């Protein structure tokens, strides 16, 4: 995975002009056109655009491309949802392209499409019946995950009222995604479970380094928290305050025994050359034998 991720970065850096600039604009316009066509005719009228491996083998080559332009909705009652999702994915796609550049974004989106085609073709061949793919919903979901990784604190307004950070929406989508896979597995629909997983492989390829670095950082932070060498400052402060309340003073000179309670105007300091924490009054801070243990 790491080698693939590095290879993608190298390719994008060496071929900055690769791909179609503003790719999402063309995809969104195409999906809007197909939706209008399906509303004014019917869903079956645009079925010839869906990915159908056996139909492709019989010469309907356009299905390799046109299934990308199917929005997944065909009813006039779904107009609000169509407008919302088209705007959302256009915004996410253009933001990713500005962040990554045209070459890397095209690689990300097109790799998801190619993986969908490969799995659908193999699954159709193995099972003996054609697996229809109408749209790129899982590819769009992987694009949303990419946006959440890059901009986790961006807020979306749910129902135009409730602000929610995109990282929490991504976790919710991941949970629903896992539930969908589990349902397919329980129903013995292995093809339905495999397609979404493979369609998201591009996400793991592109973010493998980021994911592994984050895991390593969190493991290191966890080990640091439980290390005996780590000073737990809050706990130490609480212990010190209990100790002060019990003994009646805060500082005591390790040489003469005077305390800040008995001599409130006397200055006390800690010696950095002594082993451990040893306090000394102003008269002995520079005139004492250093503790070695």
C-alpha positions as CSV (number, residue, x, y, z in Angstrom):
1,X,0.0,0.0,0.0
2,X,2.8,2.4,0.9
3,X,4.6,1.8,-2.4
4,X,1.3,2.4,-4.3
5,X,0.7,5.6,-2.4
6,X,4.2,6.9,-3.1
7,X,3.9,5.9,-6.8
8,X,0.7,8.0,-7.1
9,X,2.4,11.0,-5.6
10,X,5.4,10.6,-8.0
11,X,3.1,10.2,-11.0
12,X,1.1,13.3,-10.1
13,X,4.2,15.3,-9.6
14,X,5.8,14.2,-12.9
15,X,2.6,14.6,-14.9
16,X,0.8,17.7,-13.6
17,X,-1.2,18.0,-16.9
18,X,-2.7,14.5,-16.7
19,X,-6.5,14.2,-16.5
20,X,-9.4,16.5,-17.2
21,X,-9.5,19.9,-15.5
22,X,-12.6,20.5,-13.5
23,X,-13.6,16.8,-13.9
24,X,-16.5,17.1,-11.4
25,X,-18.2,19.8,-13.4
26,X,-18.6,17.5,-16.3
27,X,-19.8,14.6,-14.2
28,X,-22.3,16.7,-12.3
29,X,-23.7,18.3,-15.5
30,X,-24.0,14.8,-17.0
31,X,-25.8,13.4,-13.9
32,X,-28.2,16.4,-13.9
33,X,-29.0,15.8,-17.6
34,X,-29.6,12.1,-17.0
35,X,-31.8,12.9,-14.1
36,X,-33.9,15.3,-16.1
37,X,-34.2,12.7,-18.9
38,X,-35.3,10.0,-16.4
39,X,-38.0,12.3,-14.9
40,X,-39.5,13.3,-18.2
41,X,-39.4,9.7,-19.5
42,X,-38.9,6.9,-16.9
43,X,-36.2,5.1,-15.1
44,X,-36.2,2.3,-17.7
45,X,-35.5,4.8,-20.5
46,X,-32.0,5.5,-19.1
47,X,-31.2,1.9,-18.2
48,X,-29.1,1.6,-21.4
49,X,-26.5,3.8,-19.6
50,X,-26.0,1.4,-16.7
51,X,-22.9,-0.9,-16.5
52,X,-23.9,-4.3,-17.8
53,X,-20.9,-6.5,-18.5
54,X,-22.7,-8.9,-20.8
55,X,-24.2,-6.1,-22.8
56,X,-20.7,-4.6,-23.1
57,X,-19.4,-7.9,-24.5
58,X,-22.1,-7.7,-27.1
59,X,-20.9,-4.3,-28.3
60,X,-22.5,-1.7,-26.0
61,X,-19.1,-0.2,-25.2
62,X,-20.5,3.1,-24.1
63,X,-21.7,1.5,-20.8
64,X,-18.1,1.6,-19.6
65,X,-18.4,5.3,-19.3
66,X,-22.1,6.3,-19.2
67,X,-22.9,4.5,-15.9
68,X,-20.8,7.3,-14.2
69,X,-23.5,9.8,-15.2
70,X,-26.4,8.0,-13.6
71,X,-27.3,10.0,-10.4
72,X,-29.1,7.1,-8.6
73,X,-32.4,9.0,-8.6
74,X,-35.2,9.0,-11.2
75,X,-38.3,10.5,-9.6
76,X,-39.4,14.1,-9.6
77,X,-40.0,13.7,-5.8
78,X,-36.3,13.2,-5.3
79,X,-35.4,16.6,-6.9
80,X,-34.3,18.2,-3.5
81,X,-32.0,15.3,-2.8
82,X,-30.5,15.3,-6.3
83,X,-29.8,19.0,-6.0
84,X,-28.3,18.6,-2.6
85,X,-26.0,15.7,-3.5
86,X,-24.9,17.2,-6.9
87,X,-23.9,20.4,-5.1
88,X,-22.2,18.5,-2.3
89,X,-20.1,16.3,-4.6
90,X,-19.3,19.2,-6.9
91,X,-18.0,21.2,-3.9
92,X,-16.0,18.3,-2.5
93,X,-14.6,17.4,-5.9
94,X,-13.5,20.9,-6.8
95,X,-12.0,21.4,-3.3
96,X,-10.0,18.2,-3.6
97,X,-8.8,19.2,-7.1
98,X,-7.6,22.5,-5.8
99,X,-5.8,20.8,-2.9
100,X,-4.2,17.9,-4.9
101,X,-4.0,19.3,-8.4
102,X,-5.8,18.0,-11.5
103,X,-3.6,14.9,-12.0
104,X,-3.9,13.5,-8.5
105,X,-7.7,14.1,-8.2
106,X,-8.3,12.5,-11.6
107,X,-6.3,9.5,-10.5
108,X,-8.3,9.3,-7.3
109,X,-11.7,9.4,-9.0
110,X,-10.9,7.4,-12.0
111,X,-9.2,4.7,-10.0
112,X,-12.4,4.2,-8.1
113,X,-14.3,4.0,-11.3
114,X,-11.9,1.5,-12.8
115,X,-12.0,-0.7,-9.7
116,X,-15.8,-0.7,-9.8
117,X,-15.6,-1.8,-13.5
118,X,-13.1,-4.6,-12.8
119,X,-15.0,-6.0,-9.8
120,X,-18.3,-5.8,-11.6
121,X,-16.9,-7.5,-14.7
122,X,-15.2,-10.3,-12.7
123,X,-18.3,-10.8,-10.5
124,X,-20.6,-11.0,-13.5
125,X,-18.3,-13.5,-15.2
126,X,-17.9,-15.7,-12.1
127,X,-21.6,-15.7,-11.1
128,X,-23.0,-16.1,-14.6
129,X,-25.5,-13.2,-14.3
130,X,-24.9,-9.5,-15.0
131,X,-24.3,-7.2,-12.1
132,X,-25.9,-3.9,-13.0
133,X,-24.1,-0.8,-11.7
134,X,-26.1,2.4,-11.9
135,X,-24.0,5.3,-10.7
136,X,-20.9,5.8,-8.7
137,X,-22.3,6.1,-5.2
138,X,-19.4,4.3,-3.5
139,X,-16.8,6.3,-5.5
140,X,-18.5,9.5,-4.3
141,X,-18.4,8.1,-0.8
142,X,-14.7,7.6,-1.0
143,X,-14.4,11.1,-2.2
144,X,-16.3,12.3,0.8
145,X,-13.9,10.3,3.1
146,X,-11.0,12.0,1.4
147,X,-12.5,15.4,2.1
148,X,-13.1,14.4,5.7
149,X,-9.4,13.4,6.1
150,X,-8.1,16.6,4.7
151,X,-10.7,19.0,6.3
152,X,-12.0,17.2,9.4
153,X,-13.1,20.3,11.2
154,X,-15.2,21.8,8.3
155,X,-18.8,22.2,9.5
156,X,-21.9,21.3,7.5
157,X,-25.3,22.5,8.5
158,X,-27.7,19.6,9.0
159,X,-31.2,20.6,8.0
160,X,-29.7,24.1,7.5
161,X,-29.7,24.5,11.3
162,X,-27.4,22.1,13.2
163,X,-23.6,22.6,12.6
164,X,-21.8,19.3,12.5
165,X,-18.1,18.7,11.8
166,X,-17.5,16.7,8.6
167,X,-15.3,14.1,10.5
168,X,-18.4,13.0,12.6
169,X,-20.4,12.7,9.4
170,X,-17.6,10.6,7.9
171,X,-17.7,8.3,11.0
172,X,-21.5,8.0,10.6
173,X,-21.1,7.1,6.9
174,X,-18.4,4.6,7.8
175,X,-20.8,2.9,10.3
176,X,-23.6,2.8,7.7
177,X,-21.2,1.5,5.2
178,X,-20.1,-1.3,7.5
179,X,-23.7,-2.1,8.3
180,X,-24.5,-2.4,4.5
181,X,-21.6,-4.8,4.0
182,X,-22.7,-6.9,7.0
183,X,-26.3,-7.1,5.7
184,X,-25.0,-8.3,2.3
185,X,-22.8,-10.9,4.0
186,X,-25.7,-12.2,6.2
187,X,-27.9,-12.4,3.1
188,X,-25.0,-14.3,1.4
189,X,-24.8,-11.6,-1.2
190,X,-21.1,-11.7,-1.5
191,X,-21.0,-9.6,-4.7
192,X,-22.9,-6.8,-3.0
193,X,-20.5,-6.9,-0.1
194,X,-17.4,-6.9,-2.3
195,X,-18.3,-4.1,-4.6
196,X,-18.3,-1.3,-2.0
197,X,-15.1,-2.5,-0.4
198,X,-13.2,-2.6,-3.6
199,X,-14.6,0.8,-4.7
200,X,-13.0,2.3,-1.6
201,X,-9.6,0.8,-2.1
202,X,-8.5,4.0,-3.8
203,X,-9.1,5.8,-0.5
204,X,-6.8,3.5,1.4
205,X,-4.1,3.7,-1.3
206,X,-4.1,7.5,-1.4
207,X,-4.2,7.9,2.4
208,X,-2.2,4.9,3.5
209,X,0.7,7.0,4.7
210,X,-1.5,9.4,6.6
211,X,-3.4,6.6,8.3
212,X,-0.3,4.7,9.3
213,X,1.4,7.8,10.6
214,X,-1.7,8.7,12.6
215,X,-1.9,5.2,14.1
216,X,1.9,5.3,15.0
217,X,1.5,8.7,16.6
218,X,-1.5,7.6,18.7
219,X,0.4,4.5,19.8
220,X,3.4,6.5,20.8
221,X,1.2,9.0,22.7
222,X,-0.5,6.2,24.5
223,X,2.9,4.6,25.5
224,X,4.1,8.0,26.7
225,X,1.1,8.5,28.9
226,X,1.6,5.2,30.7
227,X,5.4,5.5,30.9
228,X,7.0,5.6,34.3
229,X,9.1,8.5,33.1
230,X,6.1,10.6,32.2
231,X,5.2,13.2,34.8
232,X,1.4,13.3,35.3
233,X,1.2,16.9,36.2
234,X,-2.4,17.0,37.4
235,X,-1.9,14.1,39.7
236,X,1.4,15.5,40.9
237,X,-0.2,18.8,41.7
238,X,-3.0,17.1,43.7
239,X,-0.5,15.1,45.7
240,X,1.6,18.1,46.4
241,X,-1.5,20.1,47.7
242,X,-2.5,17.2,49.9
243,X,1.0,17.0,51.3
244,X,1.1,20.8,51.9
245,X,-2.2,20.7,53.7
246,X,-1.0,17.8,55.9
247,X,2.4,19.2,56.9
248,X,1.4,22.8,57.1
249,X,4.0,24.3,54.8
250,X,5.0,24.3,51.2
251,X,8.8,24.7,51.1
252,X,11.4,23.5,53.6
253,X,15.1,24.0,53.4
254,X,17.0,20.7,53.2
255,X,19.9,22.1,55.2
256,X,18.5,24.3,58.0
257,X,14.9,23.0,58.1
258,X,13.3,26.5,58.0
259,X,9.9,26.6,56.2
260,X,7.9,29.2,54.3
261,X,5.2,28.9,57.1
262,X,7.7,30.0,59.8
263,X,9.6,32.5,57.6
264,X,7.1,33.8,55.0
265,X,9.5,36.5,53.7
266,X,12.3,34.0,53.1
267,X,13.0,33.0,49.5
268,X,13.2,29.3,48.7
269,X,14.6,27.6,45.5
270,X,15.2,24.1,44.1
271,X,18.6,23.0,43.1
272,X,18.9,21.6,39.5
273,X,22.2,19.9,40.2
274,X,20.8,17.7,43.0
275,X,19.3,14.3,42.3
276,X,15.6,14.5,42.9
277,X,13.7,17.6,44.1
278,X,15.4,19.3,47.1
279,X,14.5,22.8,48.3
280,X,16.9,25.2,49.9
281,X,16.5,28.6,51.4
282,X,18.3,31.7,50.1
283,X,21.1,31.2,52.6
284,X,21.9,27.7,51.4
285,X,20.9,27.5,47.7
286,X,24.5,28.2,46.7
287,X,26.1,26.8,49.8
288,X,25.2,23.1,50.3
289,X,26.4,19.7,49.4
290,X,24.6,18.3,46.4
291,X,22.4,15.3,46.8
292,X,23.5,12.4,44.5
293,X,20.7,9.9,45.3
